[in-house]
Amino acid sequence: MGGQLSVSTTPEGVSFAVLTGRAECWNESGRTPIEPGQEVHLSKGAPFKARRQEKKPSLAWGEPMRRALYIDQFAGPGVSSLWKVIGRQHGSVTIADAHGRRALSVALPQRSQRGFVAAATSEKFPIADVLSLEVDFRLPRGAKGGRLQVTLISAGTRDGRDVLRWYLGSSEEGLEARDDRFGTNRPIWKVSDPGLDGEWHRVKLIVTRAEVTLLRDGRLMAHALHGLSDFQRVRVALGAMTTDETGETFEGQFSSVRVERDWP
C-alpha cells in the first residue's frame, strides 16, 4: 500500500480506513480492496465494507478518519502483528489481564547488567504539523530496578536516529531526547519521587518537528524545544528498561495507545 492507513483495534473487532492511496485487506474470505473514504470492519464474521456515511450503527467503527492514525486496546489473545517485539533476549512482551483491563505487559527479570524490552509499531507515523500520542499505563506500587518507557523513534539517516522518550521509575519521571550524532541522552524535564500507586494513568505527548508538550492525566508537565533535526516520520515503542540489580522482576503494563494527526 502507498499512502496513509488508519487502524483501530477494540474488543469488538478491527477496522481499517484509507486516508490516502489504496489498500487491500487479506483474510480467509479473500482480498477486500479499500479506497479513500472507505473502511473495512473485521469481527468474527466476514469483512464488511462501507463508505463512512453508510456505516452500520450496530458496528463499532474506528475514530474519525481525519484524526486517528492508530488505536489499539490490546483486546486480542496475543501481541498483534502490527507490533514488532524488540529485546526478546532480555525480557518478554505479552497480552494479559492487569488491574481490570486487557493490557500489553512488558517484563524484565533481574539481571546483573542493564536490559530492555519493547513493542514497536511496524508503521511509521508522519509529523507533518502535529502528532499526538496518548498511552494508558500502569506501574505496580513498589516496582524497583527499572523504568517504564514510551518512545518515539525517527526513521533514521546515515548519522543515526532521533529518539524522544518519556520514562517512569520508582525514583524519577522524565522526558529526554537523544540524537545519535552526539550519542548522549539530553534531559528535557524530570521530577524526583513521582510516587507509584499501582493505578492506571495516562501520558500524552504532542509533538511537532521542533517542540514537544507532555501531559500527565490531563495536566501540563512540560513544553519545550526537543532539538531533534530528523523528526519527520516516527515509530512508537512501548517498553521497559532495567536500571540496576534488585533481585526482582520489573514489570509494567500499557492498556491503550492512540496516535492522532492534526490535519491542516
Secondary structure as GFF3:
##gff-version 3
##sequence-region A 1 264
A	DSSP	beta_strand	2	10	.	.	.	ID=ss1
A	DSSP	beta_strand	13	27	.	.	.	ID=ss2
A	DSSP	beta_strand	30	34	.	.	.	ID=ss3
A	DSSP	beta_strand	38	42	.	.	.	ID=ss4
A	DSSP	beta_strand	48	51	.	.	.	ID=ss5
A	DSSP	three_ten_helix	52	54	.	.	.	ID=ss6
A	DSSP	beta_strand	68	72	.	.	.	ID=ss7
A	DSSP	beta_strand	83	86	.	.	.	ID=ss8
A	DSSP	beta_strand	92	98	.	.	.	ID=ss9
A	DSSP	beta_strand	101	108	.	.	.	ID=ss10
A	DSSP	beta_strand	116	121	.	.	.	ID=ss11
A	DSSP	beta_strand	125	126	.	.	.	ID=ss12
A	DSSP	beta_strand	130	138	.	.	.	ID=ss13
A	DSSP	beta_strand	146	154	.	.	.	ID=ss14
A	DSSP	beta_strand	162	169	.	.	.	ID=ss15
A	DSSP	beta_strand	172	179	.	.	.	ID=ss16
A	DSSP	beta_strand	184	192	.	.	.	ID=ss17
A	DSSP	beta_strand	201	207	.	.	.	ID=ss18
A	DSSP	beta_strand	211	216	.	.	.	ID=ss19
A	DSSP	beta_strand	219	225	.	.	.	ID=ss20
A	DSSP	beta_strand	233	242	.	.	.	ID=ss21
A	DSSP	beta_strand	250	262	.	.	.	ID=ss22
###
